[in-house]
Every structure is written in C-alpha cells, then in structure tokens.
C-alpha cells in the first residue's frame, strides 16, 4: 500500500469520526511520534563513542566503586 493510499484512507476515516474520537486518534498519533523520537534518541546515545567507552572493560573499576553507594540508597 502506498503512502498516498494510506493518507487517503486515514482522511476518509477521520472525516467520519466525532470530535471525541479525533482527540483519541491525535493522542495515539502523538504517542507514536514521541515513542519514535525517544527510540531515535536512545539509538543515538548508545551508538556514541562515549557510551562505548563507558561500557569498556577499562571502566569496570567504577562498578565496584559505586556498588556500595547504590546499596546504601
């Protein structure tokens, strides 16, 4: 199904919905967009060299150093 077909079908459906249902559709679409933005942000962060450095074996010493701090909380 092409993008224009999908848009046309959505427009046809939206034209028939009452206002309360349109608000629900808007909330759902906003949720999908926000989830995608969060996913893109997480991918960007976890793909960074700083994240890779943080996960490297050279930094394992910090796991032990902060282990006691997390147990206190």
GIWO-V248890 format. One record per pair of residues at least 6 apart in sequence whose C-alpha atoms are under 7 Angstrom apart, sorted by the first residue. I is the first residue (numbers start at 0). J is the second residue. Records with the same first field share a line. If there is no record, write none. Layout:
I = J  J
This chain:
13 = 21
44 = 50
